[in-house]
Amino acid sequence: MGLIEWAEGKIRELSIWDFAVVKIALVIFGMIIGAHMHVFVKEYLMYFVGVFVALYAVLVYRMFLKK
């Protein structure tokens, strides 16, 4: 089994809520990257980083550890 087949199998196992977590994590990551543009994000950067890490941990668990 190649990498592509493995990834497709894992993606098929994800629910709609998992895709929502992916979207939220990517939006927060984009806010972290774009923090130099806006004072609000820069002020609360560590909170955004914390939420991103938590959501990313959920995704890693769902992809690699849950069977």
Backbone bond lengths (Angstrom), bond angles and torsions (degrees), N, CA, C in turn:
res aa  C-N    CA-C-N  psi(-1)  N-CA   C-N-CA  omega(-1)  CA-C   N-CA-C  phi
1 M - - - 1.449 - - 1.529 107.87 -
2 G 1.314 115.11 128.77 1.445 120.08 179.63 1.519 112.15 -86.82
3 L 1.287 114.85 175.52 1.459 121.81 -179.05 1.529 111.62 -61.89
4 I 1.330 117.06 -41.40 1.462 121.10 -177.92 1.533 110.61 -65.10
5 E 1.317 116.87 -45.08 1.469 120.14 179.32 1.522 110.81 -64.20
6 W 1.326 116.95 -39.96 1.460 120.97 178.36 1.525 110.49 -62.12
7 A 1.338 116.42 -46.58 1.469 120.99 -178.94 1.527 110.67 -64.23
8 E 1.329 117.82 -41.77 1.463 120.31 178.80 1.525 111.14 -62.97
9 G 1.311 117.56 -39.11 1.458 120.80 177.24 1.520 112.12 -63.80
10 K 1.319 116.22 -42.20 1.467 120.28 178.86 1.523 111.11 -67.15
11 I 1.316 117.69 -39.23 1.458 121.31 -179.34 1.526 110.26 -65.78
12 R 1.328 117.32 -37.49 1.467 120.43 178.87 1.524 112.16 -64.54
13 E 1.323 117.88 -25.01 1.457 122.09 179.75 1.529 113.05 -79.93
14 L 1.325 118.36 -13.89 1.459 121.67 -177.21 1.524 110.67 -76.55
15 S 1.318 115.31 146.39 1.459 120.63 178.32 1.533 109.47 -94.91
16 I 1.321 115.18 177.23 1.464 120.58 178.00 1.527 110.64 -62.96
17 W 1.336 116.44 -33.07 1.463 120.41 179.12 1.523 110.89 -68.86
18 D 1.322 116.87 -34.48 1.467 119.64 176.92 1.527 111.08 -65.24
19 F 1.321 116.51 -38.69 1.457 119.42 176.92 1.530 110.68 -67.48
20 A 1.326 117.20 -34.04 1.466 120.01 175.40 1.524 110.23 -63.46
21 V 1.330 116.88 -40.70 1.467 120.53 177.83 1.519 109.92 -63.37
22 V 1.329 117.43 -39.98 1.469 120.81 177.80 1.526 110.16 -60.23
23 K 1.311 116.46 -46.69 1.467 119.69 -179.14 1.527 111.74 -63.26
24 I 1.325 116.84 -44.46 1.462 120.08 -179.96 1.524 110.36 -63.17
25 A 1.328 116.67 -43.43 1.458 120.38 179.62 1.533 110.77 -61.67
26 L 1.323 117.15 -41.10 1.464 119.87 179.94 1.522 111.90 -69.62
27 V 1.317 117.85 -36.18 1.472 120.38 176.45 1.522 109.87 -64.07
28 I 1.329 116.61 -44.97 1.462 119.94 179.68 1.521 110.45 -65.15
29 F 1.328 117.54 -39.67 1.466 120.39 176.84 1.527 110.36 -60.89
30 G 1.326 116.52 -41.11 1.461 120.26 176.71 1.520 112.29 -63.31
31 M 1.320 116.91 -36.91 1.460 120.27 176.84 1.523 111.17 -66.60
32 I 1.332 115.95 -38.70 1.467 119.30 178.09 1.522 110.15 -64.32
33 I 1.326 116.82 -45.20 1.467 121.03 179.86 1.528 110.39 -63.78
34 G 1.318 116.32 -39.73 1.461 120.06 -178.32 1.517 114.08 -87.74
35 A 1.323 117.50 16.12 1.468 120.82 -175.01 1.523 112.66 -62.99
36 H 1.289 118.33 -25.46 1.463 119.58 -178.55 1.526 111.46 -69.58
37 M 1.330 117.90 -10.94 1.461 121.08 -177.71 1.519 113.50 -92.30
38 H 1.323 118.07 -21.80 1.451 119.15 -173.43 1.529 110.84 -137.58
39 V 1.316 115.88 136.89 1.459 122.24 -175.76 1.531 111.47 -68.92
40 F 1.348 118.77 -36.88 1.462 121.80 -178.18 1.528 111.44 -59.22
41 V 1.304 115.80 -48.12 1.466 119.57 -178.86 1.521 109.98 -66.34
42 K 1.323 116.51 -40.00 1.464 119.92 179.84 1.525 110.95 -63.85
43 E 1.329 116.75 -36.46 1.458 121.29 -179.32 1.529 111.52 -66.95
44 Y 1.319 117.77 -37.58 1.462 122.83 -177.18 1.536 112.16 -109.51
45 L 1.306 117.15 28.37 1.464 122.00 -174.57 1.525 112.36 -57.80
46 M 1.308 118.73 -42.50 1.466 120.53 -177.04 1.532 111.42 -66.98
47 Y 1.323 118.30 -32.41 1.466 120.59 175.32 1.530 110.48 -65.75
48 F 1.329 116.04 -44.01 1.460 120.01 177.91 1.525 111.40 -63.55
49 V 1.309 116.87 -41.21 1.464 120.57 177.37 1.532 109.86 -61.92
50 G 1.312 117.45 -42.59 1.462 121.49 179.15 1.523 112.27 -61.96
51 V 1.325 116.59 -44.49 1.471 120.51 178.72 1.527 109.89 -65.31
52 F 1.330 116.94 -41.84 1.461 120.37 179.09 1.521 111.06 -60.96
53 V 1.320 117.31 -45.52 1.468 121.22 -179.54 1.524 110.13 -63.25
54 A 1.320 117.76 -41.11 1.469 121.08 179.43 1.529 110.92 -63.89
55 L 1.333 117.10 -45.92 1.457 120.12 179.64 1.526 111.51 -66.23
56 Y 1.321 116.42 -38.21 1.457 120.46 178.73 1.528 110.34 -65.73
57 A 1.324 117.16 -36.64 1.466 121.04 177.79 1.528 110.39 -63.90
58 V 1.328 117.22 -39.13 1.464 120.58 176.49 1.525 110.19 -61.04
59 L 1.324 116.70 -44.10 1.458 120.08 179.79 1.519 111.83 -64.61
60 V 1.314 117.57 -42.61 1.457 120.68 178.71 1.524 109.85 -62.19
61 Y 1.317 117.19 -42.10 1.468 120.64 177.64 1.533 110.77 -60.10
62 R 1.343 115.79 -47.24 1.466 119.39 -177.90 1.522 111.97 -65.52
63 M 1.337 117.84 -34.73 1.448 120.69 -176.39 1.531 113.05 -81.75
64 F 1.315 117.96 -39.32 1.455 119.81 -169.32 1.529 114.83 -111.26
65 L 1.327 118.42 -31.44 1.449 119.55 -171.74 1.523 114.07 -102.36
66 K 1.322 117.97 -29.91 1.460 120.52 -179.37 1.515 109.69 -82.05
67 K 1.333 116.29 135.74 1.473 119.58 -178.17 1.491 111.58 -108.97
